[in-house]
Amino acid sequence: MARFIHTADWQIGKPYLQIKDEQHRFKLKQERLNVIARIKETVRIQKAQFVLIAGDLFDSPTPTFPNVTEVLEAIGSMSIPVIVIPGNHDHGALGSIWHNDDFKKYKAQIAPNLLLSLENQPVEIEHAVILTCPLLRNKDNVDPTHWLKKINWGTVNSLKPRIVLAHGGVHGFRGHDYLLDDEAQPSSNSIIHLKDFPKEEIDYIALGDWHNLKQVGEKAWYPGTPEADRFDQGEGNQRGQVLQVDVKRNEEPKVKIVPTGRFQWHNICFRFNGDSDIDRLRRKIETLTEGRILRDLLRIEISGVLSLNGYKRYKSLRIDLENKLLRLHIKGECYQEPKDDELEELTSSVENPLIAQVASQLQKRLQDNDNQDSELVSISRIALCELYHFAAKN
């Protein structure tokens, strides 16, 4: 039996351009390097014999050399074979990092245990045969595993477990990169046809490309990213792990999920039906983040209405969250609607007669145009809210 760690999509060097705060962006980029140490610890604890990285070790085919050497140092410290193939982000075309002479030099010096495959070929190591399917282009209409249809299985060691290492979508399921809020786009067009695989010849299929944990066949898995890197993408959002796989020739593989992630990305929808809901939202977020500081990213889809004073409390909550979260991203709009007592306070203000006069005119405009001119009503309501906040400051 062979025991190994299946991981993919480290995407070292990911820029996180959506994060405006430079220090927060640095934390996210650095954590993609830090997680390698947790993978190494998993290797040690679970006594894994080798590691498979199913593509996208780097976020780009031309990563910076400080990132490259740091990754090589971390991989070299594992002291077991680490087999890597290029994915669509770090594809293996000429001019990519994999062909760079300095990379080859540093790999030999720092990480001689890193076995890079740039060809469709069986790579035999002590405990298994790895059938590597590297991507040599960013996009390719060809199934990266197509060469396995023509292989002479009689030439492949039949005593060791046989493991396919590939990167791409699979027929019937395609990974999507939601890029936070943009429309979903296929992350790769290298579609793998799992049904074409001869089940009796292959013992496990180690895939990369989909950033969530997903089993897509009896022997085929996506491990997801070892450190989460985006908000939810629909159903099944289990990220921040690697897979420990026990595999033996002609037996079903045994797969164990091992958590490795540190940062958490949350999606929630929330509707305000009244000012009391502000405290309900605060409690909901506190439950999600469990008191962590600068370790959570939160996207909220907001809707509903608050009073003018309630909206002021809502803005204060937002500032508090921005100080405690790595990122707060708010979609939608929470509208302000003055309560009767707030209107009374404005229109009868003795200290500010001019404000009271303007407020009375705006209130009359709202009453005269209610349900008639929606644009005028909206503008008048906004003006009334701004007037209230201005009066409160003064």
N, C-alpha and C positions, 0 to 999 in steps of 0.2 A: 504494500500500500504506500502511496505517496501522499504527503500532506503539504499543501502550498497555500499561499495567500494570493487571491485574485483581486486586483485593484485596477483602476483606470481613471482617466480624465483628471489628473492632478492639475494640469494647465498652469504650471508654474509661470509667473510673470503676468497673470491676468490683470489688466489695468484697473478694473472697477471704475470706469469713467463716470458712471451714474452717481457715485459718491462724491459729493462736493467737498467735504472736509478732508484735507490732505492727510492729517494724522489718522483719521478713521480709515481712509483708503490704504494707508501704509499697514495698519493693523491687519486688514483683510488679506493683503498681499503676503505679509509675513507669516500669517497662519497657514497658508498653503505650503510653506516650507516647514513650519513647526510640526505639522501633522506627520511628516515623514518619520520623525522621532517616535511618534506613537505607533506608527506602522512597524517600525523596527522593534519596539517593545512587544507588540503582538507576535511578531516572528519569534522572538525569544521565548515568550511565555508558552506559546502554542507549539514550539519546537518544529516550525515549518522548515521544509527542506529547500524550498525555492520560492521566488516571488514572480508573478506574471503581471505586467503592466500592459493593458490592452489599448494602447494608443493615447495620444494627447498628454504625454508627460509634460510638454511645454505648451504654452498658450499660442505660440507662434513658431514658424519654421526657422526664425532667426532670433532666438532669445538673447538677452544680454549675457556676457560671459560671467559676471558676478553671480547671476542666477544659475548658470550652468555649473560652475565649479562648486557652488554650495550644494546643489542637488547631487553631484557626483560624490562629494564628500559624505553626504548622508547615505547614499546607496552603498558606497564602498565600506561603510562601517557595519553593514548588515552581514558581511562575510559569508553569504550564500549566493548562489546564482540568482540574478535578477534579469529576467528576459523581457525586453522592450521591443515594441513595434511602433512605427509612426502612425498617428491618426490623421484626421482631416485638418486639425489645427497645426500640428507640427509635421506635416507630410514629408515624405522622403525624397522630394525632387532634388535635382542638382541645384546647388546653391543654398540648400538648407543646412542647418546646424550639423546634421549627421555626416555630411561630407567635408566638414571643415577640418583642416589639418590640426588646428589648436585643440578642437574637441577630441580628436583621435588621440592626441598626445596626453591631454588631461585625463581622458578615460583610462588609458593604459597606466598612468601614474597614480590616479586617485581611486578609480573604481574598476579594477581589472575583473571584478565579478559581474559587471554589467555586460550582458550579452545582447547586442543590438542586431536585429534581423531586418535587412532591407530587401530580402528576396522571399518569394514563395518557396518554402522549403521545410523539410523536417529538421528540427534542431534536437539532437539527442543529448540529454544530460544524464547524470547518474540515475535519477529516479523516475524519469519520464521522457516521452518524445513529444516535443512541442511543434505543432504544425502551424508555422507562422504565416500570417496574411497581412503584410504591411500595406499601408496606403502610400503611394508614391505621388499622388496628386491631391489637391484640396477637394476636388469633386471628380467623381468617376462614375460612369454609367455601368461599369462592369462589377459584378459580384466579386468582392475581394477574395472569396473562397473558391472561385470557379476552378482553380487548378486542382482542387481535391477530387473533382469529378474524373480527372484523367490519371490520377496517381496509381501506380502499381503497388497495392497494399502489401504485396509479398516482399517488397524491398524495405518495409518499415518494421522495426523491431516489434514483434507480437507479444513479448513478455512484459514490456513496460506499458503503463497507461499512456494512451494517446490523447493529447489535449489540443484543440484548435484555439488559436489566439488571433482574434480578429476585431476590427473596429468598423462600425456602421450600423444602420438600421436593419431590421429583419422584415421579411415579407409578411405583411399583415400587421406590423407595428413599426412605426417610425418615431424616433426620438425627435422632440422639438425643443428649440431654444426660444423661450418666451421673452427673453431680454427685458425682464421686469414688466413693461407695459405694452410693448410693441406686439403686433400681430404675430402669431406663432409661425415660424418658418422651419422647414426641415433643416436639421443641423448637418445632414450629410445625405448624399444621394447614392452612397455605396450600399446597395440593398443586398442583404444576405438571405439566401433561400435555404432555410433550415431543413425543409422537407426533402431536399436533394441529398442530404447527408446520409451515408450508410450507417445506421445506428450501431450495427455490430462491430464497426471498425473504429468508432470514436467513443471515448469514455467521458469527455467533458468539453464544453464549448465556452471559452472565456471571452466575453464580449466587452467592448467599450463603446461609448458615444452617448448613451442615455444617462443622464445625470442622477437618476433615481434608482433605487433598488428595484429590480424586476426579473422574475423568472419568465423566460419566453419559450421554453421547451423543456422536455424531460431532463435534459442534460445541459441546457443553455441558460446562462445568467448574465445580467448586467449588475455590477456591484454598486453602481452609483459613485458619486464623488466621495473621497475620504473626508473632505471638509465641504460642507454645503456652500453653494456659491450663488444662489438665486432664490427668489420667492417661489411659492408653490406653483406647480404646473398642472393643476387638475387633480385627478385621483392618484393615490399611491405615492405620497411624497416622503419616502423614507430615504434620507441622505445622511452623509457623515459616517460611513462605515466601510469596512473591507469584508471580503468573504474568506473564511477559512474552509478549504475544500480537502476532503479525504477521498482519494480516488484509487481504484484498483482495476486492473484490466478485466473487462467484461462484467463489471459490477456497477450498480447505480452509485453515482457520487453522493457523498454526504456533505451538505453545505451548512455552515454555521455563520451567522451574522455577528461581526465583532465591531462595536461602536468605536469610532476614532475622532469624530467631529467635536469641535469646541463651541463655535458660534451657531446661533439658531436664528432662522428666518421665519417670521410669522405672517400669516394673512388673516385678517378678520374683516367682517362687515358689521357696521354698527349704525343704528338709526336712533336719533334723538327724538323722543316723544314729549320731553319736558326737561326742566332743569335738573331734576333728581337723577336723570340718566348720566349726568357727568360723573357722579360718584360710582355709578355702575360700570362705566367705561374704565375708570381708573382701577377698580378692583379686578376687572377682567384682564387688564394688561399686567397688573401685579401678579396675577396667577400664572400668566404665560411666562413672564421673565424671572419669577422667583427671586427678585431682589438683586439680580445680576446687574453689574454696571459695565457698559460698553462691550457687551457680548451678544446683544440681540439686535436684529433688524426687523422693523415692523412696517407692514403696509396695511393701511386702514381704508376701507371704502366707507365714506361717511355720507349720511343723508339725514334729513329731519330738520326740526326747527327748535331754536332756543330763544329765550327772552334776551333782551339787551344785556342785562346783568349776567345771565347764564352764559352768554357768548363770551363775555369777558373772562369768566372762570374757565371756559373751554380753551381760550387762547393761553391762559396761564398754565393749564395742563399740557398743552402742546410744547411750551417752552421747557417745562420740567422734563418731558419725555425726550426732547432733543438733547438735553444735557446728560441723559442717562443711557440713551440708545446709540448704537453705532450708526443707525439710520432710521429716520422716521419719514415715511412716504405716505402722503394723504391723497387719496383720490376722492372725487365728488365734492359736495358742498354742504355745509351746515348753514342754514339761513337764519337770520335774525328777525324776530318779530316782536315789537314792543308790547308789553303787557299794559293793561289799563292804568295801573298805578304808575308805571314808567312814563306813559303819555301824560298823565296828570301832573307828574313831577316836572316835566318839561314845559308844558303849556301854561302852568300857573307859577312859574319861577319868578319870585319877586326880586331876587338878587340879579337875575339876568333877563331883563324885560325884552331885549332884542332877540335873545334865544327863544323866549316864550312866544314872541310874535311870529318868528319864522316857523317854529314847531306847530303853532296853530294853523298857519297857512298850509303846511305840508299835510297835517291831519285832515284838513278840509278837502285838500286835493285827493287824498286817498278815499275819503267818503264819497266825493262826487264822481270819481272815476272807477269805483270798485266794480270789477268784472267787465269793464268796458275797454279801457286802453291798458293792456297788460304791461307794455313797455313803460308807460308813464307811471303806472302804479309801482312797478319795480324800482324805477329811479327815485320816486318819492320815498319809498320805504328805505332804500339805501341811504338817502340823504337824511332821513329822520334818525336812523341808527348812528350815522357819523356825527350828527349833531348831539346825540345823547352822550357819546363817548367823549366828544370835545368838551361838553359841559362838565362831565365827570372829572376831567383833567384840570379844569379851571375852577 
